[in-house]
Every structure is written in C-alpha cells, then in structure tokens.
Amino acid sequence: MSPRHQICSTPCSSTAARTASRAWRLEWISLRTATCKAGSVTRGRPGPYDCPVSDTDSVAALRGAVEDAARALRDGQPTEPSPGLERPPKPELGDYSSNAAMLLAGLLGDNPRAVAERLREQLEADAELAPDLARIEVAGPGFVNFFLADSWYLRALDGLLEAGDRLGESAAEAPEKVLVEFVSANPTGPIHVGTGRNAAYGDSLARLLQATGHEVEREYYVNDAGSQIGNFADSIAARMRGEEPPEDGYAGEYVGEIAERLQAEGVDPSDRETLEKRGIEEVLKEVKATLERFGVHFDTWFSERSLYAKGEVDEALGELEKRGHTYRHEDALWLRTTDFGDDKDRVLIRSNGEATYLTPDIAYHWDKLQRGFERLIDVLGADHHGYVARVRAAIEALGGDPQRFEALTMSLVHIVEGGERVQMSKRTGDFVTLDELVDDIGADATRWFMLWRSHETTVDLDLELARSQSSENPVYYVQYAHARIASILRKAGEEGEVTAAAVSERAPLEETEKVLVKRLLEFPEEVRSAAARRAPHRVCAYSTAVAADFHAFYRDCQVVGAEGEGVESSRLALCLATKQTIAAALGLLGISAPERM
C-alpha cells in the first residue's frame, strides 16, 4: 500500500479530514518523494513502441491500450507500423489522439473511419481503460480521439510523484559507450564566449545521453604540440623582455600576466622549452578554473604531445599504410580520403618531413577507437566545417565505422549590448572571455543563452535581456516558476493545511490543471528526443512551456487553502511534480533551480 493510501485508509467526514490533515500535510509529500526514490512501483502495460521513463507512466498505459486494440483487430496480421499517440492541436479534439485506424485500414481492407469505429468499440470494452475514459470520438479521416476522465489525470499525477527525480531518465534500447570531446581550445589563452557555447552544449549533451541510458565520458583534447605553442612561448618571452609580441604572436594582458609570473620564478626568456611547458600549464590552470565555475567537468584531459610520446602517430600511419590507403607523391605522404567520400586526398606528411595538423588528429581518433568507445562525438567550432569529411574518411580507412562518428559544428555567438555587438576585451585584446560574460550575467544566464537555440544557429546574446529580472528573460522566467513553487510549499508547511485526502478523491479538475499534467508527462519523451537529436535547446523550450503552464495554473487555481475535499492536496502534489520536473530539466542544462529569488 502506498504512503498516500496508508494515510487515507479510513473513510472520514470532510471536517475530520481537514482536522487530521494538519499533521499529515508535508509528511504525505515527503513520503511520496521518499517512495519515488526507493523505486517501489508496479509496472503498467507499455506498448512495444513505447519507452516509459517510469513504471507509473499513464501515457504508456494508454499507448498500450491502443496497441492492444490494434492487435485485436489485426488478428495475426503484421505488427508494423506501430500506431502513434499524440496531443491534438486543439483541446476540443480531445486529450490524446491516435492514427491507428489509418495505419490499419490497408491491412484490413476497410476505410479508415470504419476501422476507427471498430477501434473505439474495442477500446471502450477495455475494462482497465474504461474507468479513465470520459468518451472516445472518431474525427476527420479516422483519428481516434480520447477524452480522459479526471481519474486518469490524478493517477498520472501520482505517477509523476512516484518517478520523482528519476523523471526524464530512461534505459536506451541500445546503450553505447560514448566519448564526447568538446571545448578542446588551444592552450594559448582564456576561454572565449564562442568556446563557452561549445562548453555549455557539450556538457548538456553529455547529461542528456547519460539520462537516456548511455555510458558517457567527457574529454578535452589539449592541442599542445602545434606551431601555435611556439608562437605563444615567443609572445611570453617578448613580454618578459619588455617587447611587443611578434606579428603572429598573442596579445592581451593575460600574456603579460603570465610573463610576470614566469619572470618571478626565474625562468629564462630564451628557454623556449620551459616557456612552452609553463605557458601551457598557466593557461590550463585558468581554463580549468573557468570551466569549473561554469559547471563543466571533464573525465580526461588528453595531451596531443602524448600521441607522439607513446608512438601512436607512427602506429596510426603504419595502420593506414598496412591497409593500403596511403601513397607517396612529390616526396609527401598522402591519404586516399577520396576512397571514403572526401572531395580530395589529404597530405599526412609534407615533403619536408613535418606532419600536417590532420595527422595527429587521425592518431587521436585511432586512440579513441582503441579505447573501445562505440560512438565518438566531436563538438567543433564554427571554423571546422571542412574538417569533418577528412576525419570520417580516416576513421573508415582505419577500419572504424564512420556511422559511429559524429561531428557537431557550433555556430557563432555574438554579444550584443544596446543594439551593438561587443567585439573587444581589454584582457585579451581581441575577444570577450567566458569569465567576463559570467561575471556580468552569471553562469546560469550564460548557459541558457548559449543553449536556447540550435547549435547550428548563430546566437545574438543580448546582455540587457540576460541581466533583466522579468518575464521577458526566459531563464529568469523558468527559475522564478521553480522558486515560486518552493515558496508555495513552504507556506503550505507553515500553515499546516495539506489535506490527507487521496489524490484520486477530489472535485473536478480545472482545464489549466489538466494542461499542466499533460505537459509534465511529455518530459520523458522530450529528454529522449533532445538526446537523439543532439538538441539541448529543446529542453530550454520545454522548460519555458512548463513555466508558462504553471503560471497559468497558479493564476486560475488557488492552492493553499483551496476548498473541496482533496483539491488542496492534489494541487500541492501538482506543484511538487512541476517543481521536480523544472529542476530536472534545468539540471540537464547545467542550470541551478533556486529555492528563493
């Protein structure tokens, strides 16, 4: 017996219930939360195409009923395609709608509306489903529209509370060991806002993949072996000597700051090897601190130099040669990437014996394959569009599956203030740093505005909007909904007014309550969709919709002190379920869910 039913096992008058409720109000909520964390739930009947997040998913039960009815009409016919279940565009068309009849019509040799009528009869005869149905209607060319009873919504609400902080998590049908490589900025300066978008996106994507059942590792590739490292060391040396950096060097105050620290250590400006090593260390220390305050953590920091030290560059080249995918031309070593879809072959080793930048990248991906990752995801900057085909070709040339390699290219970020783009930073000389942006608008707002548009879409980050504490600011709007609910629950506890009535025992639901319950039930599918589409921005949109539906509900429905048996308890339960969902959604974005604002 659930804690809710233990509390309400004895029938009583409304007056007695109100009196008894004062001692049970928050205990009921805490017991429900504890129950969901313990995972003591019973399984419903999901359809074969359904992947319910929790065992109390009422939508799964409804989908299962549609599948059962369709199976009964098919009578052994092929089971595909599976019927869908969606929310119709208008409330007058019902709570949910299925296209099952139109999918079955061809198999059954009948017109869709006639099949829909047969499905309606089958569904109305379902003893398990009947108590939750107000009615079923056939509409249009053959849609089966469900109008659900309040009991269905209240049981769905109970299921949301059962799921608790597990809502949004699911087991992948084919879980993979995934490596998400992101940020990977050159260790020659601070993280700028464009790379900050890469950090927010890669981290949120990793969270989504973990929530949907994949084993995920986060990796930062440290480009510490290229010519840029020498240029960086020369820039530090110039500052140590009181000179301007070379033409192709690095400007900005941060170079002078590093030069001062190294000079204090007694480093010789002519010791290029030490300058390279210490310069990289100083930059990485700052990069790690920046990402830490931004809420981004890595399992591995992978050094490009280690590829040479461990002989993996030569190993990868040897593997390509053994497979017959390299050739010599004009004293250079080439890779036949055109055999694998690239627009031209690529040079691996120049005629002077130097490796191109592609060569260590191939060795790096060879190393990833050797480590047993089943899916490789690279989150790349906006300037890497031409890079993808050649790396995919190299992976295939090495015997890897190119379909298991994904390169997600980020679009640009523009900082806007007063209608004008902010271009310069005093500290760097040419770009705005992530730290400067976080200092201005905070980590939460920064992450939101980096994520709320598709990664393929350029973002104009309006500083005035991001600073504002109003409903116009979407992250403030969503966080305020969470804080407002926390305030409602605190008030309920202080006044001791939570009824002990079972959630299933109350007056008719208001339309805004139903809308909010249905929105919360969409969360598991939104998480799965966002993960599958590599689209964290969908979680931003969903969070905003939940906040809007909650504000509408709170506008129309009194919560604390609401009259009617069970009304207050169920509305408090709806508040709690909404709070949990908003917190979970924001968590997937790496954004905090404040209790007070």
NORBELSUL-V160817 format. One record per residue. N is the residue number from 1. RES is the residue in three letters. NEAR is the number of other ideal C-beta (glycine too) atoms within 12 Angstrom. Layout:
n=<N	N>
res=<RES	RES>
near=<NEAR	NEAR>
//
This chain:
n=<1	2	3	4	5	6	7	8	9	10	11	12	13	14	15	16	17	18	19	20	21	22	23	24	25	26	27	28	29	30	31	32	33	34	35	36	37	38	39	40	41	42	43	44	45	46	47	48	49	50	51	52	53	54	55	56	57	58	59	60	61	62	63	64	65	66	67	68	69	70	71	72	73	74	75	76	77	78	79	80	81	82	83	84	85	86	87	88	89	90	91	92	93	94	95	96	97	98	99	100	101	102	103	104	105	106	107	108	109	110	111	112	113	114	115	116	117	118	119	120	121	122	123	124	125	126	127	128	129	130	131	132	133	134	135	136	137	138	139	140	141	142	143	144	145	146	147	148	149	150	151	152	153	154	155	156	157	158	159	160	161	162	163	164	165	166	167	168	169	170	171	172	173	174	175	176	177	178	179	180	181	182	183	184	185	186	187	188	189	190	191	192	193	194	195	196	197	198	199	200	201	202	203	204	205	206	207	208	209	210	211	212	213	214	215	216	217	218	219	220	221	222	223	224	225	226	227	228	229	230	231	232	233	234	235	236	237	238	239	240	241	242	243	244	245	246	247	248	249	250	251	252	253	254	255	256	257	258	259	260	261	262	263	264	265	266	267	268	269	270	271	272	273	274	275	276	277	278	279	280	281	282	283	284	285	286	287	288	289	290	291	292	293	294	295	296	297	298	299	300	301	302	303	304	305	306	307	308	309	310	311	312	313	314	315	316	317	318	319	320	321	322	323	324	325	326	327	328	329	330	331	332	333	334	335	336	337	338	339	340	341	342	343	344	345	346	347	348	349	350	351	352	353	354	355	356	357	358	359	360	361	362	363	364	365	366	367	368	369	370	371	372	373	374	375	376	377	378	379	380	381	382	383	384	385	386	387	388	389	390	391	392	393	394	395	396	397	398	399	400	401	402	403	404	405	406	407	408	409	410	411	412	413	414	415	416	417	418	419	420	421	422	423	424	425	426	427	428	429	430	431	432	433	434	435	436	437	438	439	440	441	442	443	444	445	446	447	448	449	450	451	452	453	454	455	456	457	458	459	460	461	462	463	464	465	466	467	468	469	470	471	472	473	474	475	476	477	478	479	480	481	482	483	484	485	486	487	488	489	490	491	492	493	494	495	496	497	498	499	500	501	502	503	504	505	506	507	508	509	510	511	512	513	514	515	516	517	518	519	520	521	522	523	524	525	526	527	528	529	530	531	532	533	534	535	536	537	538	539	540	541	542	543	544	545	546	547	548	549	550	551	552	553	554	555	556	557	558	559	560	561	562	563	564	565	566	567	568	569	570	571	572	573	574	575	576	577	578	579	580	581	582	583	584	585	586	587	588	589	590	591	592	593	594	595	596	597>
res=<MET	SER	PRO	ARG	HIS	GLN	ILE	CYS	SER	THR	PRO	CYS	SER	SER	THR	ALA	ALA	ARG	THR	ALA	SER	ARG	ALA	TRP	ARG	LEU	GLU	TRP	ILE	SER	LEU	ARG	THR	ALA	THR	CYS	LYS	ALA	GLY	SER	VAL	THR	ARG	GLY	ARG	PRO	GLY	PRO	TYR	ASP	CYS	PRO	VAL	SER	ASP	THR	ASP	SER	VAL	ALA	ALA	LEU	ARG	GLY	ALA	VAL	GLU	ASP	ALA	ALA	ARG	ALA	LEU	ARG	ASP	GLY	GLN	PRO	THR	GLU	PRO	SER	PRO	GLY	LEU	GLU	ARG	PRO	PRO	LYS	PRO	GLU	LEU	GLY	ASP	TYR	SER	SER	ASN	ALA	ALA	MET	LEU	LEU	ALA	GLY	LEU	LEU	GLY	ASP	ASN	PRO	ARG	ALA	VAL	ALA	GLU	ARG	LEU	ARG	GLU	GLN	LEU	GLU	ALA	ASP	ALA	GLU	LEU	ALA	PRO	ASP	LEU	ALA	ARG	ILE	GLU	VAL	ALA	GLY	PRO	GLY	PHE	VAL	ASN	PHE	PHE	LEU	ALA	ASP	SER	TRP	TYR	LEU	ARG	ALA	LEU	ASP	GLY	LEU	LEU	GLU	ALA	GLY	ASP	ARG	LEU	GLY	GLU	SER	ALA	ALA	GLU	ALA	PRO	GLU	LYS	VAL	LEU	VAL	GLU	PHE	VAL	SER	ALA	ASN	PRO	THR	GLY	PRO	ILE	HIS	VAL	GLY	THR	GLY	ARG	ASN	ALA	ALA	TYR	GLY	ASP	SER	LEU	ALA	ARG	LEU	LEU	GLN	ALA	THR	GLY	HIS	GLU	VAL	GLU	ARG	GLU	TYR	TYR	VAL	ASN	ASP	ALA	GLY	SER	GLN	ILE	GLY	ASN	PHE	ALA	ASP	SER	ILE	ALA	ALA	ARG	MET	ARG	GLY	GLU	GLU	PRO	PRO	GLU	ASP	GLY	TYR	ALA	GLY	GLU	TYR	VAL	GLY	GLU	ILE	ALA	GLU	ARG	LEU	GLN	ALA	GLU	GLY	VAL	ASP	PRO	SER	ASP	ARG	GLU	THR	LEU	GLU	LYS	ARG	GLY	ILE	GLU	GLU	VAL	LEU	LYS	GLU	VAL	LYS	ALA	THR	LEU	GLU	ARG	PHE	GLY	VAL	HIS	PHE	ASP	THR	TRP	PHE	SER	GLU	ARG	SER	LEU	TYR	ALA	LYS	GLY	GLU	VAL	ASP	GLU	ALA	LEU	GLY	GLU	LEU	GLU	LYS	ARG	GLY	HIS	THR	TYR	ARG	HIS	GLU	ASP	ALA	LEU	TRP	LEU	ARG	THR	THR	ASP	PHE	GLY	ASP	ASP	LYS	ASP	ARG	VAL	LEU	ILE	ARG	SER	ASN	GLY	GLU	ALA	THR	TYR	LEU	THR	PRO	ASP	ILE	ALA	TYR	HIS	TRP	ASP	LYS	LEU	GLN	ARG	GLY	PHE	GLU	ARG	LEU	ILE	ASP	VAL	LEU	GLY	ALA	ASP	HIS	HIS	GLY	TYR	VAL	ALA	ARG	VAL	ARG	ALA	ALA	ILE	GLU	ALA	LEU	GLY	GLY	ASP	PRO	GLN	ARG	PHE	GLU	ALA	LEU	THR	MET	SER	LEU	VAL	HIS	ILE	VAL	GLU	GLY	GLY	GLU	ARG	VAL	GLN	MET	SER	LYS	ARG	THR	GLY	ASP	PHE	VAL	THR	LEU	ASP	GLU	LEU	VAL	ASP	ASP	ILE	GLY	ALA	ASP	ALA	THR	ARG	TRP	PHE	MET	LEU	TRP	ARG	SER	HIS	GLU	THR	THR	VAL	ASP	LEU	ASP	LEU	GLU	LEU	ALA	ARG	SER	GLN	SER	SER	GLU	ASN	PRO	VAL	TYR	TYR	VAL	GLN	TYR	ALA	HIS	ALA	ARG	ILE	ALA	SER	ILE	LEU	ARG	LYS	ALA	GLY	GLU	GLU	GLY	GLU	VAL	THR	ALA	ALA	ALA	VAL	SER	GLU	ARG	ALA	PRO	LEU	GLU	GLU	THR	GLU	LYS	VAL	LEU	VAL	LYS	ARG	LEU	LEU	GLU	PHE	PRO	GLU	GLU	VAL	ARG	SER	ALA	ALA	ALA	ARG	ARG	ALA	PRO	HIS	ARG	VAL	CYS	ALA	TYR	SER	THR	ALA	VAL	ALA	ALA	ASP	PHE	HIS	ALA	PHE	TYR	ARG	ASP	CYS	GLN	VAL	VAL	GLY	ALA	GLU	GLY	GLU	GLY	VAL	GLU	SER	SER	ARG	LEU	ALA	LEU	CYS	LEU	ALA	THR	LYS	GLN	THR	ILE	ALA	ALA	ALA	LEU	GLY	LEU	LEU	GLY	ILE	SER	ALA	PRO	GLU	ARG	MET>
near=<13	27	27	37	20	17	32	29	14	13	13	20	12	22	11	17	30	28	17	26	34	22	18	31	35	29	25	40	40	23	30	42	28	20	29	34	19	16	18	19	25	17	17	28	26	29	29	21	25	31	28	37	41	40	27	36	39	43	44	32	36	47	35	31	43	45	36	29	37	41	27	22	33	27	15	10	18	15	20	15	19	25	42	27	40	25	27	24	13	13	18	13	22	31	38	40	36	46	29	46	40	30	33	40	27	17	24	26	12	19	18	29	22	21	34	38	26	30	44	34	19	31	42	26	18	26	13	21	33	19	19	32	29	23	19	39	28	31	28	21	18	31	35	48	36	41	27	36	25	30	26	34	41	37	35	45	43	40	42	47	44	41	39	35	31	32	43	44	31	35	20	26	15	15	19	27	24	37	40	46	43	44	43	36	40	31	38	39	41	41	45	37	44	35	39	45	50	42	47	48	48	49	39	46	45	39	36	42	38	30	37	35	26	31	22	36	31	33	32	37	38	33	32	34	31	29	20	27	33	24	27	40	41	31	38	48	35	28	33	33	20	13	17	17	30	20	11	15	28	37	28	30	22	38	38	27	24	40	34	18	24	31	22	12	21	12	28	18	25	15	20	23	17	22	35	32	25	32	44	36	27	32	38	31	21	29	36	25	19	33	36	20	25	38	30	39	25	29	22	24	29	32	28	32	26	22	33	23	15	20	15	31	34	23	24	40	32	20	28	38	22	14	21	12	31	30	21	16	17	12	13	22	32	31	41	28	34	19	21	29	21	27	13	17	28	38	28	38	31	19	15	12	12	20	29	29	27	37	38	38	41	44	40	41	45	34	35	37	32	21	21	17	32	26	34	42	36	39	40	35	34	24	15	24	17	19	27	30	26	37	41	30	33	45	41	30	38	37	20	31	18	27	14	26	33	33	31	32	29	39	27	26	37	27	36	23	21	11	12	14	20	26	17	18	27	17	26	29	24	19	32	37	36	44	32	27	43	32	20	25	33	27	32	33	36	42	45	39	41	49	45	39	28	24	38	20	21	19	37	25	38	27	29	23	28	34	22	18	19	15	19	16	29	35	44	31	32	43	37	33	40	39	27	32	42	26	23	36	34	20	22	34	24	15	19	22	30	44	45	41	37	34	45	28	27	33	21	18	34	27	20	27	39	35	29	44	43	37	39	47	46	36	47	40	35	37	40	32	25	37	38	24	23	33	30	45	36	33	44	37	27	37	46	33	31	46	38	26	35	40	27	22	36	29	16	20	34	22	37	28	22	31	18	23	27	36	35	39	45	48	44	45	51	48	42	44	47	48	41	38	47	49	32	36	47	41	32	44	48	37	39	24	34	24	19	14	22>
//
